[in-house]
């Protein structure tokens, strides 16, 4: 039965599908959470729209947007026309006061100057920071010197001037505390400049949306009246003045209903419960500041939502929330089940080529376990914090959902990849052995094992250091001379030891080159170097004896095979002849004819085996005579395939030959025929019935490459190198005929003719590849 392959594409598809499932789960949870007001209680589906956080947040955004629009119009327009020559007292602006009668011209700027000064704010902020740091750290002698330093920088900092034409530094000089006053002035300038610049950008955006003009007021589904109780500045879309008139307008309008009414004093809001629609509205707006810690707020809502704004859109969607929530939870649950299935598949397939084959570690999996875990943790935490910082911004519901899905899916893929790397390490049994901890333990164990030598070296080194200090400290000139002699003696010892190790290394290198008769001269060696040199020389003697014994054994084996084959060949020839005579007698008994056929078949098989043994013996001894000639490889392959046509038909095999032109080579015709006969016979015996046998001839780097590829009848459990050895067969049961010498003989004959022979295998396929240099036509030489 054919094994199922776990390809890289399959594994990648499983991971991608898991990411999609995670995205669906996140979208489902966010949708359900949105429509359930973050409570995860299905009972919230019975609440009215006016009790939901969706409604209350929409209301707050609408009012803030309208208040900002009104503030921007009052700030940047005069009689409905944009006017950037308006003058602003920065101290009053920061304090939320607009008292033209008490405006200080030395602190009053034009709007255009404040807007254009925004890019210079950073320099002013840095200068204030340096001045405060210098005063606080004691780098100056007092506030006077710090004031002087900041005053000298004022010319480069104050590139815009108040309407009086006098710098803030000059104005602050007249006060009793010039440094503190100037700091306050600069801080007011920075605060006013930053807020006015941001408001102007918002104002310009609204003007662009309205086609260049200040947008007209568009009524919505919310009525409001908000008043700053300190400055008496008010904002409303009810067209009235005063809170009493606003309440009357709401009460007299049949379409409006009170949502909230309250007064905030010193940041403490007191709600009017008679004019508050529900507890949720009271909680929401008691915690919401519109104009500051002192304000009066009255809000009403048109429950029919006639205006086509964001509130009406959410109201219509809210009415359909129940099927949306149920559908989201159902999709999320189905995606979760599918995710668990895919997760189990990832665990099963990772690190495997198929059900029974474990792949070796590569790439990231080769990094030490603790280091790899640290890298994965850093990647996961970095992406998590980056995503969280981005999601803190003011995003719409759709954008927030999209980015949240992206963050969670990528985070899941990072964690999944880390977990699968852990599984692969466990499968290859490298989780512990490939860790830094294991390496540290092994090194410590080796140090402990070598503690005797290490201790001796350490003691000698300490004695050497002690003698150096002793001679230098107590024996004067004699001590210095003694230290020099001692150090020279140590240097000579180290040089001699180094030369001994170099001799040993040279001996090992010669042995590795096959010079087994090389011997290291041990006359000048001592200590460890002498022991190692003697060991290397003994190793050379042992290797030489082993090689001699192996050569003798191979020679005896070849002689035995040759003699035995010749001794068997003579009686076998007589047996074959007498079997042929018996066949010619044409016996009438059916059983006798059957016996004769068996005798003939087995004797011919024995003859083939003896022929293979003789060929192996001849090849091993080099007693092969070649008759090289110019041949066409394509023609030889086609003729050989034709000879095997009947056998292929009996084995239900379909040969396909791909060769677009002749391929001239130089080889021995008989030997090449023997090679092709062995390969095609091997295919006829071991190929899967009903499969296609592909024979391809192509040119590659000036050589003719001929490949024989077939699907194996049984799984191949031996490697390609093992199959090329003698007496090795692909079928473990040895149920088919064969000697196990066919591929070995084919490879040896190919190499004798100047070609190369390679075998490539997998569990299901076998491929033999012949390569011969292409012989150029005589006229081209």
C-alpha positions in Angstrom: 0.0 0.0 0.0 1.4 3.4 -1.0 2.4 5.6 1.9 0.8 9.0 2.2 3.4 11.8 1.8 3.5 14.9 4.1 4.8 17.5 1.7 5.9 21.0 2.6 2.9 22.4 0.7 0.5 20.3 2.8 2.1 21.5 6.1 2.1 25.1 4.9 -1.6 24.8 3.9 -2.5 23.5 7.3 -0.8 26.4 9.0 -2.5 28.9 6.7 -5.9 27.3 7.4 -5.2 27.6 11.1 -4.5 31.3 10.7 -7.8 31.7 8.8 -9.6 29.9 11.6 -8.1 32.1 14.3 -9.1 35.2 12.3 -12.7 33.9 12.1 -12.7 33.2 15.8 -11.4 36.7 16.6 -13.9 38.3 14.3 -16.7 36.3 15.9 -15.7 37.2 19.4 -15.2 40.9 18.7 -18.6 41.0 17.0 -20.4 39.2 19.8 -18.5 41.4 22.4 -19.5 44.6 20.6 -23.2 43.8 20.4 -23.2 42.4 24.0 -21.6 45.5 25.4 -18.6 43.5 26.5 -20.5 41.5 29.1 -20.6 38.1 27.3 -24.1 37.7 28.6 -26.8 36.7 26.1 -29.3 38.4 28.5 -27.9 41.7 27.1 -29.8 41.0 23.9 -33.0 42.0 25.7 -31.7 45.6 26.5 -32.9 48.6 24.7 -30.6 50.5 22.3 -30.5 53.5 24.7 -29.1 51.4 27.4 -26.2 50.1 25.3 -22.6 51.3 25.3 -22.8 51.6 21.5 -25.5 54.3 21.8 -23.9 56.1 24.7 -20.4 56.2 23.0 -22.0 57.4 19.7 -23.8 60.2 21.7 -20.5 61.3 23.4 -18.6 61.3 20.1 -21.4 63.4 18.4 -21.5 66.0 21.2 -17.7 66.3 21.3 -17.5 66.6 17.5 -20.2 69.4 17.6 -18.5 71.2 20.5 -15.1 71.1 18.7 -16.8 72.4 15.5 -18.3 75.3 17.4 -15.1 76.1 19.2 -13.1 76.0 15.9 -15.6 78.3 14.2 -15.5 80.7 17.1 -11.7 80.6 17.1 -10.9 80.8 13.4 -13.8 82.8 11.9 -15.3 86.3 12.0 -18.8 86.6 10.7 -18.6 83.1 9.1 -15.3 83.9 7.2 -11.9 82.4 8.1 -9.8 85.1 9.9 -6.3 84.1 11.0 -5.5 87.7 12.0 -7.5 87.3 15.2 -5.5 88.0 18.4 -5.3 85.4 21.3 -4.0 86.0 24.8 -2.1 82.8 25.5 -2.5 83.0 29.3 -6.2 83.4 28.9 -6.5 80.7 26.3 -4.7 78.2 28.4 -6.9 79.1 31.4 -10.1 78.8 29.3 -10.9 82.5 29.7 -11.8 85.0 26.9 -11.8 88.5 28.5 -11.0 91.0 25.8 -11.2 93.9 28.3 -8.3 92.5 30.4 -6.2 91.2 27.5 -2.4 91.7 27.9 -0.9 92.8 24.6 2.6 91.5 25.7 1.0 88.0 25.8 -1.3 88.3 22.8 -0.4 86.8 19.4 -2.0 86.5 16.1 -3.5 83.1 15.2 -1.4 82.9 12.0 1.8 83.4 14.0 0.9 80.7 16.6 0.0 78.2 13.8 3.3 78.8 11.9 5.4 78.6 15.1 4.4 75.0 15.7 7.5 73.5 14.0 9.7 75.6 16.4 8.1 74.3 19.6 10.5 71.5 20.0 13.5 73.9 20.4 11.7 75.9 23.0 10.7 72.7 24.9 14.3 71.5 24.9 15.6 75.0 26.1 13.1 74.9 29.0 14.2 71.4 29.9 17.9 72.4 29.9 17.2 75.5 32.1 15.2 73.5 34.7 17.8 70.8 34.8 20.6 73.2 35.3 18.8 74.9 38.1 17.8 71.7 39.8 21.1 69.9 39.5 23.2 72.7 40.9 25.1 73.3 37.7 24.5 77.1 38.1 24.9 79.5 41.1 21.2 80.3 41.3 18.0 81.4 39.5 19.6 84.7 38.3 22.3 82.9 36.3 19.8 80.4 34.9 17.6 83.3 33.9 20.5 85.0 32.2 21.3 81.8 30.3 17.6 81.4 29.1 17.3 85.1 28.3 20.3 85.0 26.0 18.7 82.1 24.1 15.4 84.0 23.7 16.4 85.7 20.5 16.7 82.4 18.7 13.7 80.9 20.5 11.1 83.7 20.0 10.9 83.8 16.3 7.3 85.3 16.6 6.5 88.3 18.8 3.3 89.4 20.6 1.3 92.2 19.0 3.1 94.6 21.3 6.4 93.7 19.6 8.1 93.0 22.9 9.7 89.6 23.6 8.4 87.5 26.4 11.8 87.5 28.0 11.7 91.3 28.2 8.2 91.2 29.7 9.3 88.7 32.3 12.4 90.8 33.2 10.1 93.3 34.9 8.7 90.8 37.4 10.1 90.0 40.8 10.9 86.4 39.7 11.9 86.7 36.1 13.1 83.1 35.6 9.9 81.5 37.0 7.7 84.0 35.1 9.5 83.4 31.8 9.2 79.6 32.2 5.4 80.1 32.8 5.2 82.3 29.7 7.0 79.8 27.5 4.9 76.9 28.8 1.7 78.8 28.0 3.1 79.6 24.5 3.8 75.9 23.9 0.4 74.7 25.2 -1.5 77.4 23.3 0.5 76.9 20.1 0.1 73.1 20.2 -3.7 73.1 20.8 -4.4 75.9 18.3 -2.3 74.0 15.6 -4.3 70.8 16.2 -7.6 72.6 16.1 -6.6 74.4 12.9 -5.8 71.1 11.2 -9.3 69.8 12.2 -10.9 73.0 11.0 -9.2 72.8 7.6 -10.3 69.1 7.2 -13.9 70.1 7.9 -13.6 73.0 5.4 -12.2 70.7 2.7 -15.0 68.2 3.2 -17.5 71.1 2.8 -15.8 72.3 -0.4 -13.7 75.1 1.0 -16.4 76.8 3.1 -17.2 76.6 6.8 -19.7 73.7 7.0 -23.3 74.6 7.9 -24.9 73.1 11.0 -26.6 69.8 10.2 -29.2 68.7 12.8 -28.8 65.2 14.3 -30.8 62.8 16.5 -29.3 64.3 19.7 -30.2 67.6 21.3 -27.8 69.1 23.8 -27.0 72.1 25.9 -23.6 72.3 27.6 -22.4 75.3 29.6 -19.1 76.2 31.4 -20.4 77.4 34.7 -17.2 79.4 35.3 -16.9 81.3 32.0 -20.6 81.0 31.0 -19.5 79.8 27.6 -22.2 77.5 26.2 -22.8 75.1 23.3 -26.1 73.9 22.0 -28.0 72.8 18.9 -31.4 73.7 20.4 -31.3 77.3 19.3 -31.8 78.7 22.8 -29.8 80.4 25.6 -29.8 79.2 29.2 -30.4 75.8 30.7 -34.0 76.6 31.6 -34.8 77.5 28.0 -33.0 74.3 26.8 -35.1 72.1 29.2 -38.3 73.9 28.0 -37.4 73.3 24.4 -36.8 69.6 25.0 -40.0 69.2 27.0 -42.0 71.0 24.3 -40.7 68.9 21.4 -42.7 65.7 21.2 -39.9 64.0 19.3 -37.2 64.5 22.0 -36.8 62.6 25.3 -34.5 63.6 28.1 -31.4 61.4 28.2 -29.3 63.1 30.9 -29.2 66.3 33.0 -26.6 67.2 35.6 -24.3 69.8 37.0 -20.5 69.3 37.6 -18.8 71.3 40.3 -15.2 71.0 41.0 -15.1 67.7 39.1 -18.1 66.2 41.0 -21.2 65.6 38.9 -24.7 65.5 40.4 -27.3 64.0 38.1 -31.0 65.0 37.9 -32.6 61.6 38.2 -36.0 63.0 37.1 -34.5 64.0 33.7 -32.2 61.0 33.2 -33.4 58.2 31.0 -31.6 55.2 32.6 -28.9 54.2 35.0 -26.4 53.5 32.2 -26.7 57.0 30.9 -26.2 58.4 34.4 -23.1 56.4 34.9 -21.7 57.3 31.4 -22.1 61.0 31.5 -21.3 61.5 35.2 -17.8 60.2 34.3 -17.6 62.2 31.0 -16.2 65.8 31.0 -17.0 68.0 28.0 -15.8 71.5 29.1 -13.9 70.9 32.3 -14.5 70.4 36.0 -17.3 73.0 36.2 -20.1 72.5 33.7 -23.8 72.0 33.2 -25.0 69.2 30.8 -28.4 68.5 29.4 -28.8 65.9 26.6 -31.9 64.7 24.8 -32.5 62.1 22.1 -35.1 61.6 19.4 -36.1 58.0 19.8 -37.4 57.7 16.3 -33.9 58.6 14.9 -35.1 60.5 11.9 -31.7 61.9 10.9 -29.5 59.6 8.8 -26.4 59.8 10.9 -24.1 57.3 12.6 -26.6 56.9 15.5 -29.4 55.9 13.2 -27.2 53.4 11.4 -26.2 51.8 14.7 -29.8 51.8 15.8 -30.9 49.9 12.8 -28.0 47.4 13.2 -28.8 47.0 16.9 -32.3 45.8 16.1 -30.7 42.9 14.1 -28.1 42.1 16.7 -29.6 38.9 18.0 -29.1 36.8 14.7 -25.7 38.5 14.3 -24.5 37.5 17.7 -25.9 33.9 17.4 -24.3 33.6 13.9 -21.0 35.0 15.2 -20.9 32.5 18.1 -21.9 29.6 15.8 -19.2 30.5 13.2 -16.6 31.0 16.0 -17.5 27.6 17.5 -17.2 25.8 14.2 -13.9 27.5 13.5 -12.6 26.5 16.9 -13.4 22.8 16.2 -11.8 23.0 12.8 -8.8 24.7 14.4 -8.4 21.9 16.9 -8.5 19.4 14.1 -5.9 21.3 12.0 -3.7 21.7 15.2 -3.7 17.9 15.7 -2.8 17.5 12.0 0.1 19.9 12.4 1.4 17.9 15.4 1.1 14.7 13.4 2.8 15.8 10.2 5.5 18.1 11.5 9.0 16.6 11.2 7.8 13.7 9.1 8.0 12.8 5.4 5.3 10.2 5.9 3.7 8.2 8.7 6.9 6.2 9.4 9.7 8.5 8.3 11.1 11.2 10.6 12.9 14.1 8.8 16.3 15.4 10.1 16.4 18.8 11.7 17.4 21.7 9.6 17.4 25.5 9.6 16.0 27.1 12.8 15.6 23.7 14.5 19.4 23.3 14.6 19.7 26.3 17.0 20.2 25.3 20.6 16.9 24.7 22.4 17.1 27.5 24.9 18.3 30.1 22.4 15.6 29.1 19.9 13.0 29.4 22.7 14.3 32.9 23.6 14.2 34.1 20.0 10.6 32.9 19.7 9.6 34.5 23.0 11.3 37.8 21.9 9.4 37.7 18.5 6.1 36.9 20.1 6.4 39.6 22.8 7.7 42.2 20.4 4.8 41.7 18.0 2.3 41.6 21.0 3.5 45.0 22.4 3.8 46.6 18.9 0.2 45.5 18.1 -1.1 46.7 21.5 0.5 50.1 21.1 -1.0 50.5 17.6 -4.5 49.4 18.9 -4.4 52.1 21.6 -5.0 54.7 18.9 -8.4 56.2 17.9 -9.6 53.6 15.4 -13.0 52.9 13.9 -14.8 49.7 14.8 -13.9 48.1 11.4 -10.2 49.2 11.5 -9.9 48.0 15.1 -11.4 44.6 14.2 -9.1 44.2 11.2 -5.9 45.1 13.1 -6.9 43.0 16.0 -7.4 40.0 13.7 -4.0 40.6 12.1 -2.2 40.9 15.5 -3.8 37.8 16.9 -3.3 35.7 13.7 0.4 36.6 13.4 0.9 36.0 17.2 -0.7 32.6 16.8 1.5 31.6 13.9 4.6 32.6 15.8 3.5 30.5 18.8 2.5 27.6 16.6 5.8 27.6 14.7 7.7 27.6 18.1 5.6 24.7 19.4 6.1 22.7 16.2 9.8 23.3 16.4 9.6 21.8 19.9 7.7 18.7 18.5 10.3 18.2 15.8 13.1 18.3 18.3 11.3 15.7 20.4 10.8 13.5 17.4 14.5 13.6 16.5 15.4 13.2 20.2 17.3 16.5 20.1 15.3 18.5 22.6 17.7 17.7 25.4 20.9 16.7 23.5 20.6 19.9 21.4 20.3 22.2 24.4 22.8 24.6 26.0 22.2 23.0 29.4 23.1 19.5 28.1 26.3 21.0 26.5 27.3 22.7 29.8 26.7 19.4 31.7 28.8 17.4 29.1 31.7 20.0 29.3 31.6 19.9 33.1 31.7 16.2 33.1 34.7 16.2 30.7 36.5 18.7 33.0 35.8 16.5 36.0 37.0 13.4 34.2 40.2 15.1 33.3 40.6 16.7 36.8 43.9 14.7 37.5 45.7 16.2 34.5 44.1 19.6 35.1 45.0 19.6 38.8 48.6 18.8 38.0 48.9 21.5 35.4 47.3 24.0 37.8 49.6 23.1 40.7 52.7 23.4 38.5 51.5 26.8 37.2 50.9 28.1 40.8 54.4 26.9 41.8 55.8 28.7 38.8 54.1 32.0 39.7 55.1 31.6 43.3 58.8 31.2 42.4 58.6 34.2 40.1 57.3 36.4 42.9 59.7 34.9 45.4 62.8 35.5 43.3 61.8 39.0 42.2 60.8 40.1 45.7 63.6 38.8 47.9 66.7 38.1 45.8 67.3 41.3 44.0 69.5 41.0 40.9 70.1 37.3 41.5 66.3 36.9 41.7 65.8 38.6 38.3 68.4 36.4 36.7 66.8 33.4 38.3 63.4 34.4 36.9 64.8 34.9 33.5 66.4 31.4 33.6 63.2 29.9 34.9 61.1 31.5 32.2 63.5 30.4 29.5 63.4 26.9 30.8 59.6 27.0 30.7 59.7 28.4 27.2 62.1 25.6 26.0 59.8 23.0 27.6 56.7 24.5 25.8 58.5 24.7 22.5 59.7 21.1 22.8 56.2 19.9 23.7 54.8 21.8 20.8 57.3 20.2 18.4 56.4 16.8 19.7 52.6 17.4 19.1 53.4 18.7 15.6 55.3 15.4 14.9 52.3 13.4 16.1 49.9 15.5 14.0 52.2 15.0 10.9 52.1 11.2 11.5 48.3 11.2 11.8 48.1 13.2 8.5 50.3 10.7 6.7 48.2 7.7 8.0 45.1 9.5 6.8 46.6 9.6 3.3 47.0 5.8 3.3 50.8 5.7 4.1 50.5 2.9 6.6 54.3 2.3 6.7 55.0 5.8 8.0 56.5 5.9 11.5 57.1 8.8 13.8 60.7 9.3 15.1 60.3 9.1 18.9 64.0 9.6 19.7 63.6 13.3 20.8 60.1 13.0 22.3 59.2 12.8 26.0 56.1 12.8 28.2 52.6 12.9 26.6 54.1 13.5 23.1 56.1 10.2 23.4 53.0 8.3 24.5 50.9 9.7 21.7 53.6 9.0 19.1 53.9 5.3 20.3 50.2 5.0 20.1 50.1 6.4 16.5 52.9 4.0 15.4 51.1 1.0 17.0 47.9 2.1 15.2 49.9 2.2 11.9 51.1 -1.3 12.5 47.6 -2.5 13.3 46.1 -0.9 10.2 48.8 -2.4 8.0 48.2 -5.9 9.4 44.4 -5.4 9.0 44.9 -4.3 5.3 47.2 -7.2 4.6 44.8 -9.6 6.1 41.9 -8.1 4.1 43.8 -8.2 0.8 44.7 -11.8 1.4 41.1 -12.7 2.3 39.8 -11.0 -0.8 42.4 -12.8 -3.0 41.5 -16.1 -1.5 37.8 -15.4 -1.9 38.3 -14.5 -5.5 40.3 -17.6 -6.2 37.7 -19.8 -4.4 34.9 -18.3 -6.4 36.8 -18.8 -9.7 37.8 -22.4 -8.9 34.4 -23.3 -7.7 32.7 -21.7 -10.6 34.9 -23.5 -13.1 34.4 -26.8 -11.2 30.6 -26.3 -11.4 30.5 -25.2 -14.9 31.7 -28.5 -16.5 29.1 -30.8 -14.9 26.4 -28.1 -15.3 27.1 -28.1 -19.1 26.5 -31.8 -19.2 23.3 -31.5 -17.2 22.0 -28.9 -19.6 22.9 -31.0 -22.6 21.2 -34.1 -21.2 18.1 -32.1 -20.3 18.0 -30.9 -23.9 18.2 -34.5 -25.1 15.4 -35.5 -22.8 13.2 -32.7 -24.3 13.9 -34.0 -27.8 12.6 -37.5 -26.8 9.2 -35.7 -26.4 7.9 -37.9 -23.5 4.2 -38.5 -23.5 3.8 -38.4 -19.7 2.7 -34.9 -18.7 4.4 -35.1 -15.3 7.7 -36.1 -17.0 7.5 -33.1 -19.3 6.9 -30.9 -16.2 9.9 -32.3 -14.4 12.1 -31.7 -17.5 10.9 -28.1 -17.7 11.8 -27.6 -14.0 15.2 -29.1 -14.6 15.8 -26.9 -17.6 14.7 -23.7 -15.8 16.8 -24.4 -12.6 19.9 -25.4 -14.6 19.7 -22.3 -16.7 19.4 -20.2 -13.5 22.4 -22.0 -12.0 24.3 -21.3 -15.2 23.4 -17.6 -15.0 24.5 -17.5 -11.3 27.9 -19.2 -12.2 28.4 -16.7 -15.1 27.8 -13.8 -12.7 30.2 -15.2 -10.2 32.9 -15.7 -12.9 32.3 -12.1 -14.1 32.6 -10.7 -10.5 35.9 -12.7 -10.1 37.3 -11.4 -13.4 36.3 -7.8 -12.5 37.8 -8.0 -9.0 41.1 -9.3 -10.4 41.1 -6.8 -13.3 41.2 -9.7 -15.8 38.7 -8.1 -18.2 39.6 -7.4 -21.8 37.8 -4.5 -23.4 37.2 -3.9 -27.1 36.3 -0.2 -27.2 34.4 1.1 -30.2 32.2 4.0 -31.3 28.5 3.2 -30.4 25.2 4.9 -30.4 23.8 4.7 -26.9 20.2 5.4 -28.1 20.4 2.5 -30.6 21.8 0.1 -28.0 19.0 1.0 -25.5 16.3 0.6 -28.1 17.7 -2.8 -29.2 18.0 -4.0 -25.6 14.4 -2.8 -24.8 13.2 -4.7 -27.9 14.8 -7.9 -26.6 12.9 -7.5 -23.3 9.6 -6.7 -25.0 8.1 -10.1 -24.2 9.2 -10.1 -20.6 7.9 -6.6 -20.1 4.6 -7.7 -21.6 4.4 -10.7 -19.2 5.2 -8.4 -16.3 2.5 -5.9 -17.5 5.1 -3.1 -17.9 5.0 -0.3 -20.5 8.4 1.0 -21.5 8.7 4.6 -22.6 12.0 5.7 -24.3 12.7 9.5 -24.5 15.8 10.3 -26.7 15.5 13.0 -29.3 18.7 12.2 -31.2 21.6 9.8 -31.4 24.2 9.9 -28.6 27.6 8.7 -29.8 29.8 7.2 -27.1 32.9 5.0 -26.9 32.4 1.7 -25.1 32.7 -2.1 -25.4 29.6 -3.4 -27.2 29.4 -6.7 -25.3 30.0 -5.1 -21.9 27.5 -2.4 -22.5 25.0 -4.9 -23.6 25.6 -6.9 -20.4 25.0 -3.7 -18.4 21.7 -2.9 -20.2 20.6 -6.6 -19.9 21.2 -6.5 -16.1 19.3 -3.2 -15.6 16.3 -4.2 -17.8 16.2 -7.7 -16.2 16.2 -6.0 -12.8 13.3 -3.9 -13.8 11.4 -6.9 -15.2 11.7 -8.7 -11.9 11.1 -5.9 -9.4 8.9 -3.3 -11.1 5.2 -2.7 -10.1 2.9 -4.6 -12.6 0.8 -2.1 -14.6 3.3 0.7 -14.2 5.4 2.7 -16.8 9.1 2.2 -17.1 10.8 5.5 -18.1 14.1 5.3 -20.1 15.4 8.8 -20.7 18.6 9.8 -22.6 19.8 13.4 -22.4 22.9 15.4 -22.7 24.4 16.9 -19.5 27.7 18.8 -19.3 29.1 17.0 -22.4 28.0 13.6 -21.3 25.2 11.2 -22.4 23.0 10.5 -19.3 20.7 7.5 -19.5 18.3 6.9 -16.7 16.1 3.8 -16.0 13.2 4.7 -13.7 10.5 2.4 -12.4 8.0 2.1 -9.6 9.0 -0.7 -7.2 6.8 -3.6 -6.5 7.7 -3.6 -2.8 8.9 -0.7 -0.6 12.7 -0.4 -0.8 14.2 -0.6 2.7 17.8 -0.5 1.6 19.8 2.6 0.6 21.1 3.2 -2.9 24.7 2.5 -1.7 23.6 -0.9 -0.2 21.8 -2.0 -3.4 25.1 -1.5 -5.4 27.0 -3.9 -3.2 27.4 -7.6 -4.0 24.9 -10.2 -3.0 22.3 -7.5 -2.0 18.8 -7.8 -3.3 15.9 -5.3 -3.0 13.3 -7.9 -2.0 13.8 -8.8 1.6 11.9 -12.1 1.2 14.2 -13.2 -1.6 11.2 -14.7 -3.3 12.2 -13.7 -6.8 15.1 -15.1 -8.9 18.4 -13.3 -8.8 21.8 -13.4 -7.3 22.2 -9.9 -6.0 25.1 -9.3 -8.4 23.3 -7.5 -11.3 23.8 -3.9 -10.1 27.3 -4.6 -8.8 28.4 -6.0 -12.2 26.6 -3.2 -14.1 28.4 -0.6 -12.0 31.8 -2.2 -12.3 31.6 -2.7 -16.1 30.4 0.9 -16.6 33.3 2.3 -14.6 35.7 0.0 -16.5 34.5 1.6 -19.8 35.1 5.1 -18.5 31.5 5.9 -17.4 29.8 6.4 -14.1 26.9 4.4 -12.5 24.6 5.8 -9.8 21.5 4.5 -8.1 18.7 6.7 -6.7 15.9 5.3 -4.5 12.9 6.3 -2.5 10.5 4.0 -0.7 8.5 3.6 -4.0 10.8 4.4 -6.9 14.1 3.0 -8.2 16.3 4.8 -10.7 19.6 3.7 -12.2 21.7 6.3 -14.1 24.4 5.6 -16.6 26.8 8.4 -17.8 29.3 8.3 -20.6 31.3 11.1 -22.3 29.8 12.0 -25.6 32.1 11.0 -28.5 32.5 13.8 -31.0 32.1 12.9 -34.7 35.5 12.3 -36.4 35.0 15.4 -38.6 34.7 17.7 -35.6 37.9 16.7 -33.9 
